[in-house]
Amino acid sequence: MKQIILGLLAIAFFFNCEKKAEEPTIPNPKDVLKITEKVANWQIKTFEEMGKYRALPSPENRKKWHNRNKHHELDWTNAALYSGMFELTKVSNYPDYINWLIEVGDRNKWQLYKRLYHADDHAVGQLYLSLRTNPRLRRIAKIEPLKKQFDSIMKSDKANDYHWDWCDALFMAPPVWVRLAKVTKDSTYLEYMDMQYHKTYDELWDAEEQLFFRDKSYFDKREKNGNKIFWSRGNGWVFGGLALMIPDLPKDWEGKQFYEDTFKKIAETLVKTQREDGTWSAGLLGGLDVYENVETSGTSFFTFGIAWGINNGLLDREIYEPILFKAWNALAKCVNEDGMLGYVQPIGAAPGESFKDYTEVYGIGAFLAAGSEMYAYLNKYHPLARDTQYKTFMTDGGWCWYQDPRAIISNGKLLIGGLSGQSGDVRLGVYDLKSEKNDSTLVLHKKLQRDDHNVPALYAKPDKSVLAVWAKHGTEKIHYYNTSTSNDYLNWGETKELKHEYAHKNGVTYMNLYYLKNEDKLYNFFRSGETFNPSFVTSKNHGDTWEESTHFIANDIKGYQRPYARYFQVDENTIGISYTDGHPRQYGNNLFYAEYTNGAFYKADGTKIKDLKDGPLRTSEGEKLYQGSDTFQKSIVTESVPNSAWTCAMATDSENNPHIGYSLYLSDDDHRYRIASWDGKQWNDREIAYAGKYLYKVESSYTGLMAFDPENPSKVYISTDVDPSTGKDLGGVHEIYEATINATDNIDTIEWKAITSNSNYRNIRPIVVANEGYKVLLWLNGPWYNFVDYDSNVQGIILEKP
């Protein structure tokens, strides 16, 4: 009867969890990320009641540690979960995962678990060190307790004892020792790991089968078919541990080859032992007649390692890709509708049973690592098709939003300044608006720096030639500039340099070009490295030569603060400036407005504030449009200070009244868009849309941004990854929306219309350009991860033609 039941279970499995496929299908990257996030969400939601879902062996096989209590948060079981969750933070845009991990570390005071020498109790240190590698989390993630304990181990009289005498230990401890060596730049931790690892390898490695025995008690044990017993998860611990550890090994370290060779040898065995259904048996050499059910924790670790191995050039893609796809497709079918991964073998030390409706946190961790690395693999080798619903005006271009104009229309041509996220080239796209064809994309400065802050600002001179000015992101005291030789914009002169002389090491950044007719001067507003404040240089000959720098706006918030200013042309003699008094990462800033004309600053109603000759405008002297939190305080998980703002769009209406669009940071997953409009008598400030979650953790106040129609600021365009009216998570990427917003409208009355939808890639940072009867909406589309890592194209719509 028992054999009949097992047979029926096996049949059910093939129809439910692992339906056999002749050829492995290529997974869709979106689907891979979606199911990985689904599993992570389920695990976080059920973390406190993990025992309810825990896989336990059949009663006759249970040990004293098999119970339904919550595992201690510093236990090895949870440490494996944290490891996989951290891998997910590398590919997911949702802030929940990294914030949850930070809270775990902070709640446990960044301590290791109880036992001094035991590898299981070292495993949680991998989380602390992983968080520490994030440059913005170095002040948060503490590694001193870990370092102190490891130092005491190396100094003790038991330092050279054989501590890692079971193969699981090679996941728990070695990656922690290696990453500590990397973070501290102290090779003694690496040397200690290497010594202990070789002890384990020398005893437990089987050169014939190219696998690790779980421990020495298995040397003489055999499967029912006579083969040696090699535990799937045990070797998964080793294989996954190597994938986590090898990237942290010094490139020129002579011992690195041993670990890479060991990794590749295990991989070779995995090719031979993968089951037809795509998984690996709980006992790798035991056969289907013994292990009829799937086991997902070992399979998840193997899937993670294989994907990592191909991604990093250790494994041959042609050989291992079919293995990888079969494994992932099988794993994905073992996730239930709620997001729980089933068929995870319970805690043990040998091959054993698994159950469809039960799981364990370490199995979840292995699955999260597998899904994250799988997603990276697919994006590298099988990326989603580029979005092609709209015109591509320029390929390989990106921009920040503190340089203007980034695009202009002149002589029937749309000129677009961009910075390649691949090469660091400063690029200029030339698009013929009449024929609706690209003329060319030119390189103004080859390999300047991969950084979207370096995009050029553009200015059409009276003779229709165009000036472009650019600079590195604060690492040089140089403005670069060049002018087209004619008005066809395909030929340019020699690049010139404006060098700034001051003592501070910081360089200049953020170019903005505006001409004031009554002064007959071209202004280049920028941030000076000397003060970190807005400054300007002027030219009396439309950019052929430049005069000395002038300090324009001065911070008056405690500390070394950076006012962030945006500029626009109110009229031919007036520049409008919206600015903050600090960076949201450091301060709950306020938003201000002022106008500059005839050498003086004014309010929107024409009231004079001060003359520039009396000193730069202090940030608090402008008109306050938004009251921030005015604090430096932020929680352990918020990288920015709540209730802080970014200015991101400006325009004037037909009566020259200014309209200021800005984003507001409330939390990592809750940003808002607001507009402050001057009606001739007063400012009308209101919320207009939900902006969604951050673009990435390091700059958690960054949104997709917004834009006005420069000829009709009631027409507004935004980028968001949620429903702009409700904030509901749409589970997708940033899309572009449009709405007409009147003076009395707010978020409850505005009707947003989606311009883009079902996009494969983010659509962010829209701008609208208008001149000569043309009007064009532009945005960035493509893989975009942060300001130095993107592969975006400039897409958009021609809204109007003459």
N, C-alpha and C positions, 0 to 999 in steps of 0.2 A: 504493500500500500504506500509506503514512504517513497519508493521509487516512482510510482505512478504520479504522486503529488508533485515530486520534483520535476518530473517530465512535463506536467501541465504548467508548472511555473515557468519552465524554460520556454515553452511555446508562447505563453502570455508575454514573456519578456520580449521575444522577437517581434511580436506584433505591437508592443507598446513602447518600450524603451529603446530598442535597437533594431528597428526594421532593416533588414539586410538590403544593401544596395550594391549593384554590380560595379559601378564606378562611383567613387566619392564625388559628390557635388561640391562646387566651390561655394563656401559660405558667403553670405552678404555681410560686409563690414557693419552696416547699420544693425542688422539682426544680432550679430555677435555682441556688439556693445550693449544693445538693448537687453538681451537676456542676462548678460553679466551684471549690469546695473540692477536688474530685477532680482537676481539672487542676492546681491549686496543689500538691497533695500529690505528684502525679507529677513536677512540675518540681523541687521541693525534693529528692526522692529521687534524681533523675537529674542533678542540677545539675553534679556533678563530671565526669560523662561526657557532657556536652551534645553534644559533637562526634559521638557515635555516632548521634544522632537528627537531626543537622543537615541541613536541606534545602540541597543543592548544585545549581547549574545543570547542565544536560547538559554533558558534557566539552568540547564545542566552544565553550561560552559561559562557561567558568570563568575567573576572574581570580586573581591571586596571593593575594588574601585569602580565597579559597574553600578552606577546609581543615577538618579535623575536630579541631583543637585547641580546648581550652577558651578561651572569650573571657576576657580579663582582667576581674576583678570590677568595675573602675571604667570599663569600656568602655560606650559608648552602648547597645549591644545589651542588656547586663544592666541598665543604668539604666532602660530601658523596662520590663523585667520587674519591677524594684523598684517602679516607679510603680504598675503594676497590682496588685502584691501589697499595696501599702499601701492601695489602694482596698478590697481585700478585708478588711483588718483593721477597716474601719469597720462591716462588716455580719456578720462571722463571729465566733462565740464561741470558736473554737479559738485557743489561744495560740501555736501553732507559727509562724504567719505573721509576727506582729510580732516575736517573739523571733528568728526567722531573720534578719529585716531588721536588727535591732539588732546581731546578731553580725557581719553583713556590714560595717556601718559601723565597728564597733569593731575588727574584724580589719584593716581598711584605714586605721585611724587618722583616719577622717573626712576623707580627702584627696580632691581632684579628680584627674582623670587628667593625662596628661603635658603637653598643649599649652595654652599660656597663653590664646590667643584663640579656639581652636576650640570651636564650640558643642557638638560631640559629647562633648568632654571636660568639659563643664560639667554634663551631664545628670544625673550621679549626685548632684549637689548637691540635687536635688529630694527625694531620699530623706532626706538629713540634715535638711533644713528641715521635711519632713513629720513626721518623728519629733519634731523640736523643738516642734511645735505641741501635742504631748501634754504636759499640765502636769507629769506625773510623770517625763517623760523629758528634761526640760531640763538636768538635771545630767549626763545621759549623752550625748545627741546633740550633738556639737561642730560649731559652724559657723564657728569662728575661721579655719581654713585657707581655707574658701570665701570668707569676707568679705575676708580679706587679699588673695586672688587677684583678686577683683572690684574691690577698691579700686585695686590696681596697674594693672588694665586701664584704669580711668577716668582714672588719673593719667598714663598713658603717652602718648608722642607719636603712638601709633597708635589712640588712643581713638576718634577720629571716622572711622576707616577703615570701609569696608564689609566687615563680618565674616561676615554671615549670608547668603551669596549662593546658597543652595540651600534649597528649601522645608522639607526635613526639619529644618533648624536651628530652625524656629519651634516645634518640640516640645522640642528639646534644651535650649535656653537660656532663652527668655523666661519660662517658668513659674518658673525658678530665680531670676531677677532680681526678678520681682514678689514672690515669697514672701519673699525676703530683705528687700525693702523693707517688707513687712508685719511680719515678725518683729522687725526692728531699728527700725521706725518711722522709717526714713530714706528720704525720697522720691527721693533722687538715684539710687538703683538703679532705681526705676520710670521716672524720666525718661530714663535711659540706655537701658533696654529699649525704650521707646517710640520713641526716635530710631532705633535699629538696626532695629526691626520695620518701621518705615515705609520704610526703605531697601529692605528685601526686598520689601515689598508693592508699592512703586512700580515695581520692576523685574519681578516675577514674577507679579503678579495680572493675570488676564485678565478684564476687566469684562464682556465679551460672554458668556463661558461661566460666569463666576463660579466660577472655579477657579484654582489656582496651577500654573504651569509648575514642573517639578522644578528647572530652572535655565535660564539663557539659551540653552543649546545646543539647547533644544527649541522655540524660537520658530518655526522654519520646518519642523520635522519634522511628518509626518502619518501617521495610521493608514492601513491598507490601504483603508478606506472613505472616505478623504479628510478625516476629522475631525482636529482637533488632538490631540496626545498629552498626556493628563493622567494621571499615574500615580496609581493608587488609593491605595497606601500613602503616597505623598508628600502627597496631600491629607488622608489620614487622620492623618498626623503633625500637620498644621496644625490640623485640626478637633479632634482629641483634645487637642492642646496648649492650644487656646482653652478647652475645657471644664475643663481643670486650672487655667488661669490666671485666667479671669474672676472666679471667686469670691474671689480675693485682691486684686482691684482695689478701691481705695477707692470707696465708694458715691457720693461727691460729686465724684469726679474727672472733669473735663470730657472727658478722652480715653477714658473707658470706652465710650461709645457706638460709637466706631469699631470696637472689638473685638467688641461684641455684633452690630453690623450685618454685619461680615465673617462671623461665625459663622452668622448667619441666611441670608446669601446662599449660602454653601456648602451649607447644609441644603436650600435650595430646589433646588439642582442635584441633590442626592442623591435627591430625590423623583423627578426626571425620569430618572435614570440607573440606578435599582435594577433588577436583572434580575428576571424572573418567579420565579426560584428563591429570591429573597430576598437574594442577595449582590450585590456590585458587581464588575464585571470589573476585572482588573489594570490595564487601560487603560480609563478610565471611558467614553470615547466610541468604543471600538474595535469593539464588537459581539461577539456570540456566535460568529460564524464565525471570529474571530481568537482569542478567549479562551474556549475551550470549558470549561476547568477552572475550578473556583472558586478564589478567593484569600481566605484568612481573616484576614490581618493588617489589610488595609485595611478589610474588612467589620467586623472587631472594633472598630477605632477609630471607624468611623462609627456603629456600634451604641451604643458608649459615649457618644459625643457627642449623639446623638439622645435617648437616655434622659435624659441630664443636661439637655439643653435643655428637654424637657417638664417634668421635675421642677422646674426653676428658672424656668419661665414665659417662656422665650424662644421656644419653639416651640409651635404650636397642637396640642393633644392630638388633636383630631378628625382632623387631617390626618396627623400623624406617627405615631400609635399603630399603624396597620396596617403602615406601613413598618418600624417597630421590631420588631413581633412576627414579621413575615416574616424579618427579618434574624436575630433571635435563634434562631428555630426552625431556620433553615438552619445556623447556627454550631454549635448543640448536636449536630446530626447528624454533625458533622465531628470529634467527640471519640471516640476509640476506647475499647475496654473498659478499657484500663490507665489512661486519663486523659490521653493525649497528643492535642493538637490538631493535626490534619493540614492539608494544603493551604496551608501558609505559604510565601509566595514567599521564595526565598533572598535574601541580602544583594545589593543592587543599587541602581541609580539610574534604573530605567525599568521599565515593565510587563514581566512575564516569566512563566515557567512556575512551577507549583507541583506538589507531589506528595502523594498521599494519606498515605503512611507516613512522612513527614518533617515536621519542624517547625523552629522557631527561638525563642529566648528572648523576643525582642521581640514576636513574635506571641502567645506565651503571655501576656505582660504586657498586651497590648491586650485579649485575651479576658478576663483577670481583671478588668480595669477595666469591660468591657462587662457581665460577669455581676454584678458588685457593684452597678453603677448600675441594672441591670435589676431586681435584687432590691429595691432601694430604690423603684424605680418601681412595681413590683407591690404592694409593701406600702402604698404611698400610694394607688393607684388601684384595685387589685384584690386587696385583702387577703384572707387566708384567713378562713374563717368562724370566729367565736368558738366556743370549746369549750363545749358545752351539755349534756354528759353529767351534770353535777351541778348542784345548786341554786346560783343566784346570790343571795347574801344581800345584797350591796350592789354597785352599779356605781360605777366611777370612784373607787376607793380603793386606797391603798397604805400600807405601814408599814415602818419600820425594825424592829429587834428589841431595842432598849434602852429601850422605853417599855412599861410594864405597869400595870394590865391594859389591853390594847388592845381587849378585848371582854369583856363581862360578861353574865350572865343575871339578870334581876331582874323580878319580877312577870309572869312568863311571856313576857317579851320578850328577844330577843337584841339587845344594843346593841353596835355596832361602830364604833370610832374609825378614821378614815381620812384620808388626805391626797391630794387630787386631783393626779395627775401632769400634768393638762392646764391647770387654772386656778390651782392653788395654794390652793384652798379647803380649810379644815378641815371635814371632813364627819362626820356621825353617821348610821349606818344603824340603823333600828328595824325589827326583824323579829318578827312574831308567831309564836311557836313552836307554839302550839296549832292555829291555822288554816294554818300554813306559808305565810304571805303577808307581803310587805313592807308595813309601815305607811307608811313614808316614809323619805326620806333628806334630812337637814337640813344646812344650812350654818351652822356655828357661827362661822366667821370667813372672810369673803370675801377671796380673793386674798391670803392671808397670804404665801406663798412656795412655789414649786415645789420641794419637798424632802421626801423621805419621813421625815426625822428629826422633822418637825413634827407628827406624829400625836398626838392627845390621849390621855392616860391617863384612865381612868374609875373612879369610886368610888360605890357605892350607899350612900346615907346611911341611918340608922336609920328615917327616915320613908318610905323607898323612892324619894325623889327622887335624882337622880344628879348628881354633880359631874364636870365635865370640865376638865382642865388641860392647856395646851399652850404651846409656845414655839417661836421660830425656831431654826434650827440655828446657834447660837453667834454670831448677828449683832445681837442685842438683849439688853439686861439686863432683860428683862421676862418674867414668867409671865402668861399670860392664863388666866382661869378663868370658868366660868359654871355655873349650876345649873338643872336642869329645875324648872319651877314646880309640877309634880305628878308622880305616878307613871305618867302615860301617855306621857311622854317626847317628846311632840310640841311642847310649849311650853317655851320657855326664857326666862330672865330677861335682864338686861343684863350684857354681858361686862365683867369687872373686870380690873384690872391690878395685879400685884405688881412693883414696881420695885426693883431692887437697886442699891445705891450702892457702887461701888468704883472704883479708878483704872484698872484694866486695860481695854483696848479690847474684849476678847472678851466675848461674851454667854453666856447660859445655854442649856442644851439637855437633852434626855432626861428627861422627866417620869415618875415612878413613885409611885403612891399606895398606901400601906398603913397600916392602923389598928392601934394597939397598945392593947388593952383595959385592961390594968392602969394605963397612963398616961392613958387617955382622950384620946389624941392621934392625929390623922391626920398621917402623915409624907408629905412630897413629897421623895423623893430625886431629885437631878438633878446635872448637871455644872456646876460654877461656872466662869465665864469668868475669874475672878480667879486661880484656881490650876490650872485644867484638871483638877481633881480632883472626885471624888464629894463632894457636900455635901447638906444637907437643910434644909428649913423645916418647921415644925410648925404645926398649927392645933388649938385647943381647942374649936372649934365646927364641926367637920366641913367646913372649907374656906370658911367665910364670911370669916374674917380669918386672917392668917398672921403668925408671929413671925419674928425675924431668922434669917439663915442660919448654919449650923454646918458647919465643915469635918469631913467624915466619914472619908475615906480619903486618905492622902497617899502620893504616889509616892516611892520611894527608889532609882530607877534614874537614872543620870547623864543630865542633859539635861532638856529640858522635856517630860516624859512624861505620858501620859494613861492612868491605870488605867481599864479599862472594867468596870463593875459591873452585874450583874443581881441582882434582888431577888425573893424570894418569901416567902409566909407559911408559916413552919414550924408555928406554932400561933398562937393569938390574942394571945400576948404576945411572940412572937419573930419576927424577920426574918432569913432566911438570905441570905447574900451570896456569890456566886461572882464572882471578878474576876481580871483580868490585871494585870500590872505595866507594861504598855506597849502600844503599837499594833504589830501585826504588820508594818506597813509600815516601821517604824523599828527594831524590836527583836525578837529571838527570845524572845518572852515566856514567862512561867510562868503557871500557873493556880492560884488559891488559893480557900480557902473560910473563912468565919467566920460566926458568928451574933451577932445584936445583941438584947439584952433588958435591961431595967432599967438602961439607961445604960452598959452594958459589953459587951465583945466576948468571945466564947467559941469554943472548938473544938467539934467535933461530939460529943465525949465529955463535954462539960460543963466541961472545964478552962478556967478564966478566963485570958484573954489580957491584958486591960487595961481600965481605965475610960476612957470617952470624955472625962471631965473632965481626964484626964492627957494629952490630945492625940489627934488623929486616929489611926486604925489605920494604921501603916506597911504598905505592901504585903507586905513580907517577914515580917510578924508573924503572918499567917494560916497556915492549914494548906495546904501545897503539895500540890496534886493532880496536877499535871503539870509535869515539868521540861523547859523549853524549851531552845533552843540557847544562850541567854544571850549573844548576840552581836549586834553592829550590822552584821555583815558579810553581804553578799549579792552574788550574781553580777551580771554586767552585764545579764542578761535576767530576773532575778527581782525583781519590784517589791516583794515582801514577803520577810522573812527566813525561811528554811526552819526547820522545827520551831518554829513559833509557833502560838498557839491563840486561838480565840474561844469564849467561853462563850455558849451559845445556848439552853439549856433547863434547867429545874429543877422538881423535885416532891418530895413526901415520900410514903412508903408508909404502911401502916396503923399502923406503930409509930413514925411520925414520923421515920424515918431519911431523910436527904436523898439525892437522886440528881441528879447534875450531868451534863448532856449538853454536849459541846463538839465543835468542829471543829478539825482540825489541818491546817496548811498544810505540805506537803512540797515541792510545786512547782506551777507554774501549772496543770498538767493532772492533778495528783494531790493531792486532799484526802481526809481520812478523818474519819469520825465515831467518837467515843469516849464512853464513859459511866464516870463514877466514882461508885460507890455505897457508902454507909456501911452496914455490916451490924450496927451496935451495938458492934463491937469494932475494926474496921479498915476502911480504904477498899479497894474492889475496883475497879481501873481496867482497862478493856479496850477493844480496838478492836471496833466492831460493824458497820461498813459503809464502802464506798468512796463518797466524796461527789462525785467527778467533777472537772470543771475549774472554773475561776473563773467568776463571773458576768460580769466585765468586767476589762480590763487595769488600769485605774487603781487598783482595789482588788482585787488579785489573790488576796487571802486570803478573799474573800467566797464563800460557798457558798449552796445552796438552803435550808439550815438543817434543824433537827429539832425535835420536840416530844414531850412525855410526856402520857399521859393523867393529869390531875392527881389522879384518884382511884385510879389503878393504874399506877404508873410502869414496870411491866414491859411495858406496852403502849406501843410507840414508833412514831413516824411520822417519816419522813425525806423530803427532796427531793434527788434526784440525777439526773444525766444519763447515768450509766453503770450497768452491772449492779452492784447494791449488794454482791453477794457476791464478785465476781471483778474488778471494775473495768473490764470489757470495754466499750469504746465502743459504744454502741447507735445512734450516728448521729442521735440525735433531741434532744428538748428535755428539760428537767427534769420528772420525773414524781414522784408521791407514792407511797410504799411504806409498808407497816405490817408489824410483827413483834411477837411476844411474846418478851421477852428475860429469861431467868432469871439468877440470880446466877452460875451456872457457864457460861453461854453466852459464846461469842466469835464472831468473824466466820466461823469455820469451821463452827459448828453452828447459826447463826441462819438461819431460813427466811423470806425476805422475800416479801411478796405485793404485787403492783402494785395500787394503787387506781385510778390514772389510767394511761392508755396511749394511744399514737398521737395525742397531743395536738398541736394546731397551735401552741400557745403554752406558755411556761414555766409550771410550777406550783411556786411557791416559798413559803418562809417559813410553814410550817404552825404552827397553834396549836390547842389543844383547850380548850374552855370547858365547865365543868360547874357546875350549880346547880339546885335545885328539881326534881331528878329528870331534868333534861335534860342531854344531853351532845352537843356539836357540834364537829366537826372543820372547821377553816377553813384556807384558803390563798389566795394571790394567783395569779390566772390572767390572762394577756394579754400584749401586747407590753411587755417590760420590758428596758431597755437600761442604765440606771444610776439613781442615787438622785434625779436631777432630770429623768429622761426615761423615762416609763412611762405605760401606759394600762391598768392592771389592774383587774379586778373581784375582789371577795371571793367565792370559791366554797367549796363544801364539802358535808358530809353531816351530817344529824342522826343521831347514833349511838344515842342513847337518848332515850326519852320516858317520863314518869311513868305 
